[in-house]
Amino acid sequence: MVEYTYSEARQRLAALLEQAVQDGEVRIRRKDGRVFVIRPEPGSGSPLDVKSIDMGITTAEIVEFIREGRKTYPAGSSQAESTEDMTRPGR
């Protein structure tokens, strides 16, 4: 672990911060003997970074599911009736 004097830390702040990233922390010692530790803060990452799961289906199958879900059926067809049954209250 690297330790800098207060004067060195002021003069070489950019290098000190890079050293903290590489080593995990650096120490700064003042003339009065107090020591301060500089550590990089861990990145929080993006809220959109989510783990994927293997569903065992291909991209082509996913596209087909989406296309099927976007289809419109004429009134009175068996597909339209089954969809209406699913939207009735109490089901």
C-alpha positions, -999 to 999 in steps of 0.1 A, spaced: 0 0 0 14 34 -10 15 63 14 19 99 4 26 130 23 -1 157 22 22 179 -1 28 150 -25 -9 142 -26 -18 177 -35 8 179 -63 1 144 -77 -37 140 -72 -44 124 -106 -16 98 -101 -28 92 -65 -63 84 -77 -51 61 -104 -29 43 -78 -59 39 -55 -78 23 -84 -49 -1 -90 -40 -10 -54 -75 -6 -38 -64 23 -16 -37 48 -8 -28 66 24 -21 103 29 -2 113 61 -4 149 74 24 166 93 4 162 125 5 124 120 -31 119 110 -36 94 82 -64 94 56 -72 65 33 -85 71 -2 -104 42 -18 -123 41 -51 -161 37 -46 -174 5 -61 -195 11 -93 -232 6 -88 -237 -4 -124 -268 3 -145 -302 -7 -133 -307 -22 -168 -279 -47 -162 -298 -78 -155 -287 -114 -156 -300 -134 -185 -316 -168 -181 -315 -197 -205 -351 -205 -215 -340 -231 -241 -357 -213 -270 -342 -197 -301 -345 -162 -313 -366 -173 -341 -391 -189 -316 -393 -157 -296 -400 -137 -328 -427 -161 -337 -443 -157 -303 -443 -120 -307 -458 -122 -342 -485 -145 -329 -493 -122 -301 -497 -92 -325 -521 -110 -349 -557 -98 -350 -584 -123 -356 -618 -116 -373 -648 -115 -350 -665 -148 -346 -633 -169 -351 -624 -195 -326 -592 -176 -317 -611 -144 -310 -636 -163 -288 -609 -179 -268 -593 -145 -262 -626 -130 -251 -630 -159 -226 -597 -151 -210 -606 -114 -204 -640 -121 -187 -641 -113 -150 -640 -142 -127 -617 -163 -148 
